[in-house]
């Protein structure tokens, strides 16, 4: 059936009108002007941290504005291309227009998803922790596969990440890992990834070549900001220091720079070892601890702890996504029903479709509860 370009373009313009309304180009213009004013101040780089915040903020605000403005221009160009192809009855031009329509439809869909992120913490940067669950060495290997998947996803989008802590398993893989994704809306996007992930495959660690099911838990929390009010009395914290270690127990630091921080009243534990000094690891651990406790506090107030942070067991019965490599190839989200037959691409970071489906599912769930 021939593509109804007029209807498709009309729908794209309607969606973009909603996107512009939520994006607020005027506010972005004001933010860009303010960042540019700060960037032009002579002593900006006297404070390296502030300078980086200003330059990255300017870059992000410009990119956000360009995404919307450029999309409007692409739709205009598509309309011209369609008119040319139809007037001249040129199949090659119409085929080109069809291909561009597919690309624009996907890009507009991504912009639309951003407008759905209106939760209290959705604009925040994210802290992601992955823990190996049931399944022994296969689970530890799976945890490392998931870490790579999320870091590749961030790399594909040009999002800066920082691995804060890695705890290696004895034989292979990871017991746990914690990393930050340092862009606005990282939490809003990745929050739908929180839960239990399941892997089914022929185990590379089983000399009899049997199929193995293993689990890993993914926890996603919003990164604390200086404006958040969450004070932790020092007498509620227990801090242990130890020597950082790499795979197989190999020392990666000759001093006791790694930090394990425990919040005594709640039993919350945060470990950090990837910074160069104990002071830096302690500061990083405190920031993640504050993020977790803030989320816990808000969850308790709203009686929604399970919804916000999740009670993730990483075992049978509570998985949210399955990655099957044998006897067939499939990745399927059990909440949204979204699936693909290309696990290799997924493990290489191609998870945008899963995230988009998850966000739409999450919004629908909230509407049902309201």
C-alpha positions in Angstrom: 0.0 0.0 0.0 1.4 3.4 -1.0 2.5 5.6 1.9 0.1 8.5 2.8 2.8 11.1 3.1 0.4 13.9 3.8 -1.1 12.1 6.8 2.3 11.0 8.0 3.7 14.5 7.9 0.6 15.9 9.6 1.1 13.4 12.4 4.8 14.3 12.7 3.9 18.0 13.0 1.3 17.3 15.6 3.7 15.3 17.7 6.4 18.0 17.3 4.0 20.7 18.5 3.6 18.7 21.7 7.4 18.3 22.0 8.0 22.0 21.5 5.4 22.8 24.1 7.1 20.7 26.7 10.6 21.5 25.7 10.1 25.3 26.0 12.5 26.7 23.5 12.4 30.1 25.1 13.6 28.7 28.4 16.4 26.9 26.5 17.4 30.2 24.8 17.6 31.9 28.2 19.7 29.0 29.7 22.1 29.2 26.7 22.5 32.9 27.1 23.2 32.5 30.8 25.7 29.7 30.2 27.4 31.8 27.5 27.7 34.8 29.9 29.3 32.6 32.6 31.6 31.0 30.0 32.9 34.4 28.9 33.9 35.4 32.5 37.7 35.8 32.7 38.2 33.7 35.9 36.0 30.8 34.9 38.7 28.2 34.8 40.1 29.2 38.2 37.4 26.8 39.4 37.8 23.7 37.3 34.6 22.0 38.6 32.4 25.0 38.0 34.0 25.6 34.5 33.2 22.0 33.5 29.6 22.4 34.8 29.2 25.6 32.7 30.7 24.2 29.5 28.8 20.9 29.7 25.6 22.7 30.6 26.0 25.0 27.6 26.7 22.0 25.3 23.7 20.1 26.5 21.3 23.1 26.3 22.5 23.8 22.7 22.1 20.1 21.7 18.6 20.0 23.2 17.5 23.1 21.3 19.1 21.8 18.0 17.3 18.5 18.3 13.9 20.2 18.3 14.7 23.0 15.8 16.5 20.6 13.4 13.7 18.1 13.5 11.2 20.8 12.3 13.6 21.6 9.5 13.9 17.9 8.5 10.1 17.6 8.3 10.0 20.7 6.1 12.7 19.1 3.8 10.8 15.9 3.7 7.6 17.7 2.6 9.6 19.4 -0.2 11.1 16.0 -1.3 7.7 14.4 -1.4 6.2 17.2 -3.5 9.1 16.9 -6.0 8.7 13.2 -6.2 4.9 13.4 -6.7 5.0 16.3 -9.2 7.5 14.5 -11.4 6.2 11.0 -10.6 9.8 10.1 -9.7 9.9 6.7 -7.9 13.5 7.1 -6.9 12.7 10.4 -5.1 9.7 8.9 -3.4 11.8 5.9 -2.3 14.3 8.3 -0.8 11.4 10.2 0.9 10.1 6.9 2.3 13.5 6.1 3.9 13.8 9.6 5.4 10.3 9.3 6.8 11.3 6.1 8.6 14.3 7.9 10.1 12.3 11.0 11.1 9.5 8.9 12.6 12.0 7.1 14.8 13.7 10.4 15.9 10.4 12.1 16.6 9.4 9.1 18.7 12.5 9.5 20.8 11.8 13.2 21.3 8.2 12.4 22.3 9.4 9.9 24.9 11.5 12.6 26.5 8.3 14.7 26.9 6.8 11.8 28.9 9.5 12.0 31.5 7.8 14.2 34.1 8.5 12.2 37.3 10.0 14.0 40.3 13.5 12.7 39.6 13.4 12.0 35.9 15.6 15.0 35.0 18.4 13.7 37.2 21.6 12.0 36.3 21.6 8.3 37.3 23.5 5.9 39.5 23.2 2.3 38.3 24.2 -0.8 40.3 24.4 -4.3 38.8 24.6 -7.3 41.1 25.0 -10.9 40.2 22.1 -13.1 41.4 21.3 -16.8 41.3 23.4 -18.8 38.9 26.9 -18.9 40.2 29.7 -18.0 37.8 27.2 -17.6 34.9 25.4 -14.9 36.9 28.7 -13.1 37.6 29.5 -13.3 33.9 26.0 -12.0 33.1 26.5 -9.1 35.4 29.6 -8.1 33.5 27.7 -8.5 30.2 25.0 -6.1 31.5 27.6 -3.6 32.6 29.1 -3.5 29.2 25.7 -3.3 27.6 24.8 -0.1 29.5 28.2 1.5 29.0 27.9 0.8 25.3 24.4 2.3 25.3 25.8 5.4 26.9 28.8 5.5 24.5 26.4 5.2 21.5 24.7 8.4 22.6 27.8 10.3 23.7 26.8 10.2 27.3 29.7 10.5 29.8 29.9 7.6 32.4 32.0 6.9 35.4 32.5 3.5 36.9 32.6 4.1 40.6 33.0 0.5 42.0 33.7 -3.0 40.7 33.7 -6.1 42.8 35.1 -9.0 40.8 34.0 -12.6 41.2 36.6 -15.3 41.8 36.3 -17.3 38.6 34.9 -14.8 36.1 32.7 -11.8 35.9 31.5 -9.4 38.6 29.8 -9.7 41.9 28.7 -6.1 41.5 29.4 -2.8 39.8 28.2 0.8 40.2 28.5 3.5 37.6 27.1 7.0 37.0 25.6 8.3 33.8 26.2 12.0 33.9 23.5 13.6 31.6 20.1 15.1 32.3 17.3 12.6 32.1 19.6 9.6 32.6 17.5 8.5 35.5 14.2 9.0 33.7 15.5 6.9 30.8 17.2 4.2 32.8 14.8 3.9 35.7 12.7 1.4 33.6 15.8 -0.9 33.4 15.6 -1.5 37.2 14.6 -5.1 38.1 15.7 -8.6 37.6 17.3 -9.7 34.3 17.5 -13.4 33.3 19.9 -15.1 30.9 19.4 -18.5 29.3 22.3 -20.0 27.4 24.7 -22.9 27.1 27.1 -22.2 29.9 30.7 -21.6 28.8 31.7 -22.6 32.3 30.0 -26.1 32.2 32.2 -28.8 30.7 29.2 -30.8 29.9 27.7 -28.0 27.8 24.4 -27.8 29.6 21.9 -25.0 29.4 22.1 -22.6 32.4 19.7 -20.0 33.7 21.2 -17.1 35.6 20.0 -13.8 37.0 21.3 -10.3 37.7 19.7 -7.4 39.5 19.8 -3.8 38.2 19.1 -0.9 40.5 18.8 2.6 39.2 18.6 5.7 41.5 18.7 9.4 40.8 22.0 11.2 41.6 21.8 13.5 44.6 22.1 17.3 44.0 23.4 19.9 46.4 19.9 21.4 46.7 18.5 18.1 48.1 18.0 18.2 51.9 19.4 14.9 53.2 21.7 15.2 56.1 23.3 12.0 57.5 24.6 12.3 61.1 28.2 11.0 61.3 27.2 8.7 64.1 24.9 6.9 61.7 27.7 6.0 59.4 30.2 3.2 59.7 33.2 3.6 57.4 35.7 0.9 56.6 38.7 1.3 54.4 40.5 -1.4 52.5 42.8 -2.0 49.6 41.3 -1.7 46.1 41.6 -4.9 44.0 41.2 -5.9 40.4 40.3 -9.2 38.7 41.5 -12.3 40.5 42.4 -10.3 43.6 45.3 -8.5 41.9 46.0 -5.3 43.8 45.4 -2.1 41.8 46.3 0.2 44.6 49.0 -0.1 47.1 47.2 2.0 49.7 44.0 1.5 51.7 42.0 3.9 49.5 38.8 1.9 48.9 35.9 2.8 51.1 32.9 0.8 52.4 30.2 3.0 53.9 27.3 1.6 56.0 24.2 3.5 57.1 23.6 1.8 60.4 19.8 2.6 60.8 18.9 1.2 57.4 21.7 -1.2 56.7 22.4 0.5 53.4 25.9 -0.3 52.1 27.9 1.6 49.5 31.4 0.6 48.3 33.7 2.8 46.2 37.2 1.9 45.0 37.8 3.4 41.6 38.8 6.9 42.6 42.5 7.6 43.2 42.4 8.6 46.9 40.5 7.6 50.0 39.1 11.1 50.3 37.7 10.9 46.7 36.2 7.5 47.3 34.6 8.6 50.6 33.0 11.6 48.8 31.7 9.5 46.0 30.3 6.9 48.5 28.6 9.6 50.5 27.0 11.0 47.4 25.6 7.6 46.4 24.5 7.0 50.0 22.6 10.3 50.1 20.9 9.4 46.8 19.8 6.0 48.1 18.6 7.4 51.4 16.8 10.3 49.7 15.0 7.9 47.5 14.2 5.7 50.5 12.9 8.7 52.4 10.6 9.8 49.6 9.5 6.2 49.0 8.5 5.8 52.7 6.6 9.1 52.7 4.7 8.0 49.6 4.5 4.3 50.6 6.0 3.5 47.1 9.4 2.0 47.9 8.8 -0.9 45.6 7.8 1.3 42.7 10.8 3.7 43.1 13.7 1.5 44.0 12.4 -2.0 43.7 12.7 -5.0 45.9 15.0 -6.9 43.6 15.7 -10.5 44.4 17.5 -11.5 41.2 15.9 -15.0 41.1 13.0 -17.0 39.7 9.6 -15.4 39.7 10.4 -11.7 39.5 12.3 -11.2 36.3 11.4 -8.3 34.0 13.5 -9.2 31.0 14.8 -12.4 29.5 17.8 -12.8 27.3 17.7 -16.2 25.6 20.7 -17.4 23.6 19.7 -21.1 23.5 17.7 -23.0 22.2 16.7 -19.8 20.2 17.8 -16.2 20.1 15.5 -13.6 21.7 15.4 -10.8 24.1 12.0 -10.1 25.5 10.7 -7.6 28.1 8.1 -9.3 30.1 6.3 -6.1 31.1 6.0 -4.4 27.7 6.1 -7.5 25.5 8.7 -5.8 23.4 11.2 -8.3 21.9 13.9 -8.7 19.4 15.6 -11.7 17.8 19.1 -10.1 17.9 20.6 -10.5 21.4 24.1 -9.6 20.1 22.9 -6.1 19.2 21.2 -5.7 22.6 24.3 -6.7 24.5 26.2 -4.2 22.3 24.0 -1.4 23.7 21.1 -1.3 21.3 18.4 -1.0 23.9 16.7 2.2 23.0 13.6 0.4 21.8 13.3 -1.4 25.1 13.8 1.8 27.1 11.2 3.6 25.0 8.7 0.8 25.4 9.4 0.7 29.1 8.8 4.4 29.5 5.5 4.2 27.7 4.5 1.2 29.8 5.5 3.1 33.0 3.4 6.1 32.0 0.4 3.8 31.3 0.8 2.1 34.7 0.8 5.5 36.4 -2.4 6.6 34.6 -4.1 3.4 35.7 -3.2 4.1 39.3 -4.3 7.7 39.2 
